[in-house]
Amino acid sequence: MLPDRKFYGKRPMNDDFRETLTLYMQRLLPLLSSLILLLLAYMPFFPMAFHPEVSLICVYYWMLHRPDVFNLFSVFVIGLAADLISSSPWGGNVFELLVLYVLVGYLLKYVNGKPFEIMWAGFVLSCLVVQLAKWFVLSFYYSQFLPLGMMIFSFLVTAAVYPLVSLINVFVQNKLMTDEA
């Protein structure tokens, strides 16, 4: 006859492992969902010449709402993934996201906890600054000024898609993550 587990007063090791694994997966959920959204943005669902910069939206969202689980490492990984699947030079997206990371750190006290319109306006302002910085660095890289119209159109597409991507991130945060993460 096997002894009763309640007799020892400890939970079996499998329950502890499962809870630890669940906790780590919930802490990785913002990074994983951002990578999935980034991959979906580059899928050829519609023949578009411009893809919205979903990486900017995800980094901005998670930096505002869950900076405890979304850190500099996550930003770097998303930037590397964006560099791998986009046609920009190596390091361009990493640079862009790191500038956004610093910028959101300064804007956090002004837009966090405000209505959606304020957060969206903060994103639009941040996105414009970050994309101009990327345009300048890439123009320096190619030793000529790149067409500014393409950057502006990419900015407008990204700003227009922000509510949809934010809604998906809200679903991930509210339905899949717990407060213990």
Helices and strands as residue ranges (DSSP letters): H 5-8, H 13-41, H 54-65, H 72-85, H 92-111, H 116-142, H 148-171, I 172-176
